[in-house]
Amino acid sequence: MEFNEIIMSLNDLFTKKQQKVLQSYLNDDWKYLFLIGAVRSGKTYISNWMFLLELKRVAKLAKTNNVKRPIYILAGYSSNSINTNIIASIENEFGINIPVDRHGHYHLFDVEIVPAYTGSIRGIGSIRGATAYGALIDEGTLADQGVFQEIINRCSIEGARIVVTSNPDAPTNFIKTEYIDNHDPKARIKVFNFTIFDNTFLSKDYVDALVAATPSGMYTDRTIYGKWVSAEGQIFSDFNIETMTITTDQLPEMVKYYASIDWGFGKGHKGVIQLFGDDENGTSYLIKEWAHEHRFIDYWIDVAKEIKQKYGNIVFWADSARVDYVNQMQANGINCINANKNVLSGLEFVDSYFKQGKLIINKDEADNLLNTIFNYVWDDKKEAPLKEDDDSEDCLRYGIYSEHYEGEGFVPWN
């Protein structure tokens, strides 16, 4: 094959950023290789290539050590994320079947691939006592630090290497402070940062649409540009009270109705029910909000029955913190289901609806939300909303996110 043909083949397979990563993987002396950056930026594709190359390298190294069953650690937040992000992805992209044994271990190229789950300290059970030839750690910033360190400790064989992929997080995350910012040459750490614009295989239309739909501030910095930034300021920064509110007489005809509930009682913590409708174009409207302190469950059951009588047997997405209240709602004929309470993903989802103009508030019937939404801000001490007067905002997230999010891993129960 001519040199120009080789270059053309590489360009067909890899972006320029991925080629730089591959060159470093093959030629540089490294112990840790970090691929950090934006969503859809090409990290997973090149890390899957390196995973296969590492297994080949490990098999060869183990043979020289007369080891018949070398162990390689494949780590991710959960078994589902490992299967979706890595195993299924490789099988689909490369047409390779990766068998799994009765212990849940994978086998490829005469290497035993042992999964470890980084979401909690319990996830290290499968690798306790193991001596590994290396590891691929997916979604590194989501890992429990103790689990991450244990994986590093297990990779103690001469020549063992660790590849880590992740989206960026807060600058205080241990991946950033302990590894990305470690410039000691003895640590042998290589870092590659990706933006969405590095993935030149994506269509301009797709990238433009994603940029336009991604909430401003932290979400854009992390999701699009792959920056390590803290959450700060107003959470729903794309909400515009002038263009995203209407009056009752301006509400269009709806094709679907649903509701959400945030349980509350005492002073400073209101109970809230919000009624939503979606029009034929897929725009969601907060039609009416009930928000009160010191109301018992009987009151909220009466409100739900009133809504059911007018709008039919619609779903009520409820805060799962009060199982007894959910059960009482159900006992009274209300279709009450636990909401998806994923906070960060839910907040991003709601703000993306605001940014796209897909969420409109009826200002005649949502006083509590409109009185608190501009004070709904990030807690500067942790990656979470400041827990003050957030009842309406929580309720809004339960309704919009639970009704419209189509991601994997959430199954409501009642």
C-alpha positions in Angstrom: 0.0 0.0 0.0 1.3 3.4 -1.0 2.0 6.1 1.7 -0.8 8.3 0.5 -3.2 5.4 0.5 -2.3 4.7 4.2 -2.9 8.3 5.1 -6.3 8.2 3.3 -7.2 5.0 5.2 -6.4 6.7 8.5 -8.4 9.7 7.6 -11.3 7.5 6.8 -11.2 5.8 10.2 -10.0 8.5 12.5 -10.3 12.3 13.1 -7.1 14.3 13.4 -7.5 14.3 17.2 -8.0 10.6 17.3 -4.9 10.1 15.1 -2.9 12.2 17.6 -4.1 10.0 20.4 -3.3 6.8 18.5 0.2 8.1 17.7 0.8 8.9 21.4 -0.6 5.5 22.4 1.8 3.7 20.0 5.0 5.8 20.4 5.0 7.6 23.8 6.1 6.2 27.2 3.0 6.4 29.4 1.5 4.8 32.4 -1.9 6.6 32.4 -3.7 7.9 29.3 -6.7 10.2 29.9 -9.2 11.0 27.2 -11.3 13.9 28.6 -13.9 16.0 26.8 -17.2 16.8 25.3 -20.0 14.5 24.4 -19.9 12.9 20.9 -16.3 14.1 20.5 -14.9 10.8 19.5 -13.4 9.7 22.8 -15.3 6.4 23.0 -14.4 5.3 19.5 -10.7 5.7 19.9 -10.7 4.3 23.4 -12.4 1.1 22.0 -9.5 0.8 19.5 -7.0 1.2 22.3 -8.9 -1.4 24.4 -8.5 -4.0 21.7 -4.9 -3.0 21.2 -4.2 -3.2 24.9 -5.7 -6.7 25.1 -3.4 -7.8 22.2 -0.4 -6.2 24.0 -1.4 -7.9 27.3 -1.8 -11.3 25.7 1.8 -11.0 24.2 3.2 -9.7 27.5 1.6 -12.5 29.5 3.0 -15.1 27.1 6.5 -13.9 27.8 5.7 -14.2 31.5 4.3 -17.7 31.1 0.9 -16.6 32.4 -1.9 -18.5 30.7 -4.8 -16.4 32.0 -3.9 -12.7 32.2 -6.4 -10.4 33.8 -7.5 -7.0 32.5 -9.9 -4.8 34.4 -12.8 -3.1 32.5 -14.4 -0.5 34.8 -17.5 1.6 34.5 -20.1 3.2 36.6 -22.4 0.2 36.4 -22.8 -3.1 34.5 -25.3 -1.4 32.1 -22.8 1.4 31.3 -20.0 -1.1 30.7 -22.2 -3.1 28.3 -23.6 -0.1 26.5 -20.5 2.1 26.2 -17.9 -0.6 25.6 -19.0 -4.2 25.0 -22.0 -3.6 22.7 -20.2 -0.7 21.1 -17.2 -2.8 20.1 -19.4 -5.7 19.0 -21.4 -3.4 16.7 -18.5 -1.4 15.4 -16.0 -4.2 14.8 -18.2 -7.2 14.4 -16.4 -8.9 17.3 -18.2 -11.3 19.6 -17.0 -10.9 23.2 -18.0 -14.1 25.2 -19.0 -13.8 28.8 -18.7 -16.6 31.3 -20.9 -17.6 34.2 -19.0 -15.2 36.5 -19.7 -12.3 34.3 -16.2 -12.1 33.1 -15.5 -11.4 29.4 -12.9 -13.2 27.3 -11.1 -12.0 24.2 -7.6 -12.7 22.7 -6.9 -15.1 25.5 -7.3 -12.4 28.1 -9.8 -12.6 31.0 -11.6 -9.2 31.2 -12.9 -8.6 34.8 -15.6 -5.9 35.2 -15.5 -3.5 38.1 -18.2 -1.1 39.0 -17.0 2.3 40.1 -20.4 3.8 41.2 -19.9 2.6 44.8 -17.3 1.0 47.0 -19.1 -2.4 46.6 -18.0 -2.4 43.0 -14.5 -3.6 43.8 -15.6 -7.0 45.0 -14.8 -8.6 41.7 -11.2 -7.4 41.6 -10.2 -7.9 45.3 -7.0 -9.9 45.3 -6.5 -9.7 41.6 -3.3 -8.8 39.9 -4.0 -7.1 36.6 -2.1 -6.2 33.4 -4.0 -3.0 33.0 -7.4 -1.3 33.0 -9.8 0.7 31.0 -11.9 3.0 33.2 -14.9 4.5 31.6 -16.7 7.6 33.0 -13.8 8.3 35.3 -15.2 11.4 37.0 -18.2 9.5 38.1 -16.1 6.9 39.9 -15.9 6.6 43.7 -12.3 7.6 44.5 -11.7 4.6 46.7 -12.7 2.2 43.9 -10.6 4.1 41.3 -7.5 3.8 43.6 -8.1 0.1 44.2 -8.2 -0.4 40.4 -4.9 1.4 40.1 -3.5 -0.7 43.0 -4.5 -4.0 41.2 -2.5 -3.0 38.1 0.8 -3.8 39.6 2.4 -6.0 36.9 5.4 -4.5 35.1 4.1 -2.9 32.0 0.5 -2.5 33.2 -1.2 0.6 31.9 -4.4 2.4 32.6 -6.7 4.2 30.1 -9.4 6.6 31.4 -12.2 8.2 29.5 -14.6 10.8 30.9 -16.6 13.9 30.4 -15.2 16.8 32.5 -16.7 17.7 35.9 -16.0 20.3 38.5 -12.3 21.4 38.8 -12.3 20.0 42.3 -12.9 16.4 41.1 -10.1 14.1 42.0 -9.5 13.1 38.4 -8.5 16.7 37.7 -6.6 17.5 40.9 -4.8 14.2 41.3 -4.1 13.3 37.7 -4.8 15.9 35.0 -3.0 18.6 37.0 -0.1 16.2 37.9 2.8 17.3 35.7 5.5 15.2 37.3 7.2 13.3 34.4 7.7 10.3 36.7 3.9 9.8 36.8 4.0 9.3 33.0 0.5 10.8 32.5 -0.8 11.7 29.0 -3.9 13.8 28.7 -6.0 14.5 25.6 -8.8 17.0 25.7 -11.7 16.8 23.2 -14.3 19.3 22.1 -17.3 18.4 20.0 -15.7 20.2 17.1 -12.9 17.6 17.1 -15.3 15.0 15.8 -15.2 16.0 12.1 -17.3 13.0 11.2 -20.4 14.6 12.7 -22.6 16.6 10.4 -22.7 20.4 10.7 -26.4 20.2 11.1 -26.1 17.8 14.1 -23.4 19.9 15.8 -25.3 23.2 15.2 -28.5 21.7 16.6 -26.8 20.3 19.7 -25.0 23.6 20.4 -28.3 25.4 20.0 -30.1 23.0 22.4 -27.5 22.8 25.1 -28.2 25.1 28.1 -25.8 28.0 28.6 -23.1 28.2 31.1 -21.7 25.1 32.8 -23.6 22.7 30.5 -22.3 24.3 27.3 -18.7 24.6 28.7 -18.7 20.9 29.7 -20.8 19.3 27.0 -19.6 21.2 24.0 -16.2 22.5 24.9 -15.0 19.8 27.3 -14.0 22.3 30.0 -13.5 21.7 33.7 -15.9 24.3 35.2 -17.8 24.7 38.4 -21.6 25.0 38.6 -22.4 28.6 39.6 -25.1 31.2 39.3 -28.7 30.8 38.2 -29.6 27.2 37.3 -32.3 27.9 34.7 -30.1 30.5 33.0 -31.9 30.2 29.7 -35.4 31.1 31.1 -36.6 34.4 29.8 -39.7 35.7 31.6 -40.6 37.9 28.7 -40.7 35.3 26.0 -41.4 32.1 27.9 -44.6 33.1 29.8 -48.1 33.5 28.5 -51.6 34.1 30.1 -54.4 31.6 30.5 -56.3 32.8 27.5 -53.2 32.3 25.3 -52.9 28.6 26.1 -53.2 26.5 22.9 -55.2 23.2 22.5 -53.3 20.4 24.2 -52.9 16.8 22.9 -51.6 15.4 26.2 -51.8 16.2 29.9 -49.7 15.1 32.9 -48.8 16.3 36.4 -46.1 16.3 39.0 -45.9 16.4 42.8 -43.3 17.6 45.3 -44.3 16.7 48.9 -43.9 19.4 51.5 -45.5 20.6 54.6 -43.6 22.7 57.1 -42.7 26.4 57.0 -40.4 27.1 54.1 -41.1 23.8 52.4 -44.3 23.9 50.3 -46.1 21.0 48.9 -46.6 21.5 45.1 -48.7 20.0 42.3 -48.1 21.2 38.8 -50.4 20.4 35.8 -48.8 20.3 32.3 -50.0 20.0 28.8 -48.2 19.4 25.5 -49.5 20.9 22.2 -49.3 19.2 18.8 -45.8 20.7 18.1 -44.3 19.1 21.2 -44.1 22.3 23.3 -44.9 21.8 27.0 -46.9 24.2 29.0 -47.1 24.6 32.8 -50.9 25.2 32.9 -51.5 25.5 36.7 -49.6 25.2 40.0 -50.9 24.5 43.5 -48.3 25.4 46.1 -49.1 25.5 49.9 -47.5 25.0 53.3 -49.2 23.0 56.1 -51.5 21.0 53.8 -52.1 17.3 54.7 -52.3 14.5 52.2 -56.1 14.7 52.0 -55.8 18.1 50.5 -53.5 16.9 47.7 -55.6 13.9 47.0 -58.6 16.3 46.5 -56.5 18.4 44.1 -55.5 15.3 42.2 -59.1 14.1 42.0 -60.2 17.5 40.7 -57.5 17.3 38.0 -58.4 13.7 37.1 -62.1 14.7 36.8 -61.3 17.5 34.3 -58.4 16.0 32.4 -58.8 12.2 32.7 -56.7 9.5 34.2 -53.4 11.3 33.6 -50.1 10.3 35.2 -48.8 12.2 38.3 -45.0 12.1 38.5 -44.3 12.2 42.3 -41.4 12.7 44.6 -40.5 9.2 45.9 -39.4 10.5 49.3 -42.9 9.9 50.7 -43.8 6.3 49.7 -46.8 6.5 52.0 -48.2 9.5 50.2 -47.7 7.8 46.8 -49.5 4.7 48.1 -52.4 6.8 49.4 -52.7 8.6 46.0 -52.9 5.2 44.3 -55.4 3.9 46.8 -57.7 6.8 45.9 -57.5 6.0 42.2 -54.8 8.4 41.2 -52.2 7.2 38.6 -49.3 8.3 40.8 -45.8 7.1 39.8 -42.4 7.7 41.2 -40.6 10.4 39.2 -37.1 10.2 37.7 -35.2 12.2 40.3 -31.8 12.4 38.6 -30.8 15.9 39.6 -28.1 17.1 37.3 -29.4 15.4 34.1 -32.9 16.5 35.0 -31.8 20.2 35.4 -29.9 20.1 32.2 -32.9 18.6 30.4 -35.4 21.3 31.7 -33.0 24.1 30.9 -32.5 22.7 27.4 -36.3 22.9 27.0 -36.2 26.5 28.0 -33.4 27.3 25.6 -35.3 25.6 22.7 -38.5 27.5 23.6 -40.2 24.1 24.3 -41.3 25.0 27.8 -43.8 27.8 28.5 -45.2 29.0 31.9 -48.7 30.2 32.4 -47.9 33.3 34.5 -51.5 33.6 35.7 -51.3 30.3 37.6 -47.7 29.8 38.6 -46.9 32.5 41.2 -44.7 30.4 43.4 -42.5 29.2 40.5 -42.1 32.6 39.1 -41.3 34.1 42.5 -38.5 31.6 43.1 -37.0 30.6 39.8 -34.5 33.5 39.6 -33.3 32.7 43.1 -32.8 29.0 42.2 -29.0 28.9 42.1 -26.1 26.5 42.4 -24.6 25.8 45.8 -21.0 26.9 45.5 -19.9 24.3 47.9 -21.2 21.3 46.0 -22.5 20.3 42.6 -26.2 20.7 43.5 -28.9 23.3 43.8 -29.0 25.4 46.9 -31.8 23.9 48.9 -33.9 27.0 49.5 -37.4 27.7 48.1 -36.8 25.0 45.5 -40.1 23.1 45.8 -41.6 24.4 42.5 -38.4 23.9 40.7 -38.1 20.3 41.9 -41.7 19.7 40.8 -41.0 21.2 37.4 -38.0 18.9 37.0 -40.1 15.8 38.0 -42.8 16.6 35.5 -40.8 17.6 32.4 -37.9 15.2 32.8 -39.9 12.1 33.8 -42.4 12.7 31.0 -40.0 13.4 28.2 -36.6 12.0 28.9 -35.9 8.9 26.7 -32.6 7.8 28.1 -31.8 4.3 29.4 -31.7 3.0 32.9 -34.9 4.5 34.4 -38.0 2.3 35.0 -40.8 4.0 37.0 -42.5 1.9 39.5 -45.8 2.3 41.3 
